[in-house]
Amino acid sequence: MCIFLFSGHNRKFWSLPSILEIEMAQPEKTISDIIAERRSTPRFGPEPVKEDDLRQILTAGIESPSGYNLQPWRFVVVRDPEQRRALRFASHNQPKIEQAPLVIVALGDTEGWREGDLDEMIRIGSEHGYAHPSKSGDTRQLIYDYLSRHENLPMWLDRQVMIALTTMMLMAEALGYDTALMEGFDEQQVREAVEAPPRMHVVCLLAVGHCEGEDKRYGGRFPAERLVFGERFGASLKLTAEIPRRGEKRSSLRLST
């Protein structure tokens, strides 16, 4: 697995071992605090993302789970101002793309499983004692049959890549950064901006940095009763638990429709 970085006018490469050697630079936020406090950042300041923090953010994505452990994601890390300007043009001229000191372009490789990822996944799994080598042929055939007949491979890739990118977002927030997931862009123009081959499906962009000015206000959330059901869609979920709405004192709520 390689991470591609644009910095200045040079393209750099990081190998996985260099990414995994990380030192904790500061106390991390808890996941509960992140869920309660995170907003989609409306405007970014110029303060850069620290190199060690970037390694930790990327590692969080690389270590994410995926279907069959195929890890079909590829990430392009964009820091160069000219590259970010090109991405802004490809993203309906959204200013935050250019403002943020770091943008991660998340891609799904539509052909990676045919061109080495599947074999490498089986090899690595065997090294870790995941499966006996004698079963590798059955595993390979099972996965090949599933993906070769999949009626909507881009949708499958979206699911896998968003797991990893969301994990990156949460790690960035845990390290004290602000983030914005961005899905408004022209896919072909983004591919051209980062020089990705046509087989790469552009899934999402993640801007990372520090909020400048006032943060976005909390927009509210639907109550659990509207969203959560028991056993069947629309059926009442009888659950006594502390699920307070924002601004309310904790109390035992019975989820129902």
N, C-alpha and C positions, 0 to 999 in steps of 0.2 A: 504494500500500500504506500503510495506517495502522495504528498501534499504539494501543490503547486502554488508558488507565491510570486506576485508581481511587486517589486520594490524598486523604485527608481526606474531605470530602463532595462533592468536585468531580470530574467526569470530564474528563480532559485528552486531548489528541491530539498525537502526534508525527508529523511527515511524514518520509519517507525521507531527504531531504537533511540534516535536522538529526541524524539517527541516524548518518550516514556520516562525520561530522566527529569523529574520535576521537583522543584523545591517549593514548599508552601511559603508565599510571600506575605500573606496577611490572613487573619481569621476569616472564615467563610460565613456567609449568611446561611441560615437554616432554610430548608425547602419550604417550611411553613411561612417564613418571613417573605420569601421570594413570591410565593403564590399570593400572599396578601398585598404586597407592595408593588409588584411589577406593573409597569405601564409600557405601551408601545411609544417609544421616545419620539416626540415631535420635532426636536431639533438637537443636533449634536455640536459639541465644542471640539476644538482641534487637538486636545490632549491625546497622545498616542496610547495604544494598548501595549503594555509591557511584554517583552519577548517571552519571559517565563510564563506569564499568564496566558499568552496565545498558545503556547505548547500545551498547557493544561486544558484549555478550551477544546483544542483539536483532539487531544487524547480522549476526552469525554465522548466525543462523537465517534471516534474510531472504535472505542470499546462498547458501543451500543449494540443491542441485540438486533438480529435481522432474520428473515425467513430463510431456513436452511443454513443459516450462518454465511450466506453468500456475500454479504457486505457490498451491495452493488452501488454504493455511493462513491462519488469523487468530489473533492472540494477544491475550489480555487480561491486562495486568499489574496485579496486585492487591497494594496496600501498605496500604490503610486497615484498621485493626484490626477495624472492624465488618464489612467485606467478608470479611476472612479468617475471622472467626467464622462468617459465613454459609456460607463454603466448607467449614469444618470440619464443620458440620452436614450439608452435602450429601455429605461424604466419610466417612461412617460414623464421625463423631466422632473422627477421627484427630488427636491433639494437634499434631503437627508442622506441620499446615496453618496453625494459628493462631500457633504459635511462630515460624515462619520470617518474617523481615521482608518477604519478597517471594515471591509465588506467581505463576507464569505458567500461565494456562489456555490450552491448545492446542486450537484448534477447526479442523474441516474444513468448508469451505463447499460444500455439496452442489449449489448452484445458481450459484455464481460464474461457472463456465465458460459458462453460458447468458446471464448478465446482465452481460457486459462484459469479464470476465477474458480470454476467448479473443481478442477483438478487440484488447484492449490489449497482450496478449502478442505478437501478430503485429506490431503497430505498433512496439513497442519493439525487437523483434528486427530489423525492417527498418532502424530507425535505427542499430543496431549492426552492420549489414552481415551479419546472420545469414542472411537469405534475400532473394532478389529479390522486389520487390512483385508481380511478375507471377505468382508461385507462391502468393500468400497465399490465393487461393480454394481451391486444392487442399488446402493445409494445414488451412484452416478446416473443410473438409468431412471430411477424414480424422479429425480430432480429434472433431468433432461426432458422426460415426457411431460412433466407438469408445466415447465416454462415454454417449451416448444409449442404446446397446445393452448397456452393461456390466451384468452380472448381479449384481454386488455392489459398488456404488459406495462404501459406507462402508468396505469393506475397502481399496479403492484409496486413499481418503483417509487411512486409518490409515497406510498405507505412506509416503505423501508427507509427512504432518505429522510422523511420528516421525523421519524423516530430519532435518528442521529442528530439532525439539525436542532431539534427541540432540546435534546440533551446538551448540545453545545450552548444553546441560549441560556439554559438554566445554570450551567457552569459559569458562564460569563457574568450572570447576575449574582451568583454566589461569591464571585471574586470582586464584586463592587462596581461592575460596569452596567451601563444601560444598553438596551437592545431594541431592535425593531425588526420583526419578520416582515418581509415584503414579497407579495405575490403579484404585483402589478408590473408587468414588463413584456417586452416583445421577445419571445424565446429565441428567434433567429438572430436578432441583434445582440442579445446577451452572449450567445455562442460565439458570434464573430468578435465581440469585444475581448473575450478571454481566450480566443483561438481554440475553442473546443471542437472536436470533430462532430459531424452530423449525427452520429449514433448517440451522442450525449443528450439526454432529456433534461432540460432546465426545470428544476423543481421549485426552488425558492431562493431568496436572498436574505442574508442576515447581516444587518448593520450593527456594529459594536463600537461603543465609545462612552462618553460621558455627556449627560444631558446638559444643554445650555439653556438658561432661562427657566421658565415655569414648566413643570412636568404636566403631562396630560392628567385631567381629573378622572376619578373613578367613575366609570359609566354604568355601574350596577350590573347585577346578574339576576337571571330568573330564579325563583325559588325552587328548591329541590323537588317539591311536589309536582312541578310542571315538567320535570326532566327525567325523573327516576321512577321506575316501575318494578313490580315484583313478579317474577316468573313469566309473565306475558305482558306485551305492550298494552298500556292503558290500565293494567291492574294495579290496585293499591299495594304499596310496599309498607308493611307494618314493621316499623323499626323505631325503637326508642334510642335516640343518640343526641349528642350535643352538636347541633348544626346551626349555629346562630347566623342570622343575616348580618351583613356589615352594619356596625353601629348599634346592634342589639346586644343585650346581655345574653350570656349563654343559658340555654334552657333545653329541656328534653322535648324534642319535636317528633311527632308521628308523621312520617312521610305518607302521603296519600294523594290520589288524583282528585 
